[in-house]
Amino acid sequence: MGILKRHVPPKPGRSTVSIIARGNRFSGETRISGKTHVDGTLEGHIIIEDDISVGMHGLISGRVRATRIFVSGRLEGEVICDHLFIEPGGQVHARVCCADMKVDQGGVFVGERTLPEPTLGTNPLETQERLQPPEQSDILASLPERITLSRKP
């Protein structure tokens, strides 16, 4: 009796999980759908259509785009994501564009962080093609002089 069944469809609503194990190395342009865990080395232009975690022995180097990134290993280069979490022992040496960033005690961030440009109805992963820091005067000029809150009946 076999452990793996050949013709079993995936359960609806479940995403796939890709694992790059310790000792493995991938380089070049990479696009992965589903969640990803890296304990090996991943280099190049990397697009993850879901969450990615970098394990204690993992290294990601290059230009990375993902929804959420959890770092316990090392991440280098340019990063575009919605949320970046640097866990204890994690190191990020990068230019980062993200809406939310958390560095736990014992985590290291060396680099530059910018916020995604606010655009209604679009995904920041699709609209932030270049990582450029906004000009200070542009940010202040875009703020309204006064905000009024009211409740409509």
N, C-alpha and C positions, 0 to 999 in steps of 0.2 A: 504494500500500500504506500503510495507516494505522499509526501508532505505538501507539495505544491499541486494545485489543480489547474489545468490548462484553460478551461473555458468558463471562468467565473468572472462575471462583470463586476466592476468596482461599485461599491455602495454609493448611492447618490449623495451629493453634498460633501464627500470626502475628497481631500486633495492628496496628491502624491507627495512622497517625501524622498528627496535625493540625498544620499550620503556620500561624501568624498572622504574616505577613510585615511587614517594616518599612513604616511608612506606613499600615497598617490599624489600625482601632480598633473594638473590640467592647465594649459595656457592657450591664449588666443581669444577670439570672440565667442562668448558663451551665453546662451539664453536657456534658462531653466524655468519651467512652470511648476508650481507647487512649492512647498516648504523645502529648505535645503539646510544641511548641516555639514560644515567643513572642519575636518581634523587633519586634512592634508594641506596641499598648496593649490591655490587657484589664482592664476595671473591673467591679466588682459582686460578687455572690455566685457564686463559681466552684468547681465540683466536678469534679475530674479523677479518673477511675477508674483511673489508672495514674500514670506518671511525667510530670513537667513540667520543662522547662528554660526559663529566661529568658535570652535571648541578650543580647549586649552592648548592643544598642539597645532591648531589651525593657523594658516597664513593666507590672507587675501591681499593681493597687490594689484593695483590698476584703477580703472574707473568702474565703480559699482553703483547699480541702481536696484533698489528693493523697497518693499513697503516698510518692514520693520527689520532692524539689524541688531542682533545681540552679540556682543563681543566678549569672549573670555580669553581669546588668543591675541592675534595681531592683525590689524587692518591698516593698509597703507595706500595712499593715492588720493583719488577724488571720490566723494560719496554723495549720492542723492537719495534721500529716503524721507519717509514721513516721521519715523521715530528711530532714534539711535540710543541703545542702552549699552553702556560700557560697564561690564561687571567686574568684580574683584579679580585682579590679575590680567584683565584685558587692556590692550594698548591700541590706541588709534592715533596714527600719524598721518593726518589727511586734511584736505580742504573739504569741509562738510556743508551741505545745504540740507537742512531738515527743520521741520516745524517743532519737534520735541526732542530734547536730548537730556539724558540722565547719566551721570558718572558716579558709580558707587565708590565707596571708600576702598582704596586699593586699585582702582582703575586709573588709567593714564590717558589724557587727551593732549596731544601736541599738534597744533595746526590752527586753522581758521574756520569759523562757523558763520554761515549766513542763513537768513530765513528765506523761505520761498516767497516769490512775489505773489501777493494776493490776487487770485483770479477766480471769479465765481463760476461754479459749475464745471471746473476742469480739475484734473488730477495733477498735483505738483510734479509727479514723476514724469509726466508727459510734457509739461510746459517748461521745466527747468533744464534746458539742453546745455547751457553753459553755467559754470559756477563763477559768478561775478558778484563781488560785494556791492550792495547798493550804496549810493552816495548819501552822506548824512543830510545834505540839504534837500535831496529828493524825498527823503522820508518825512522830514519836518514839513515840507511844502504840501505833502499829500494829506496831512492831518486836517480835519475840519476845525474851524474856530470854536464852535460850540455844538454840543450834542444835546438833543432834547428827547427825553423818553416820555411816551404817552401810551395809554391803554385805550385801544379802540373798543367801543361797545359792541 
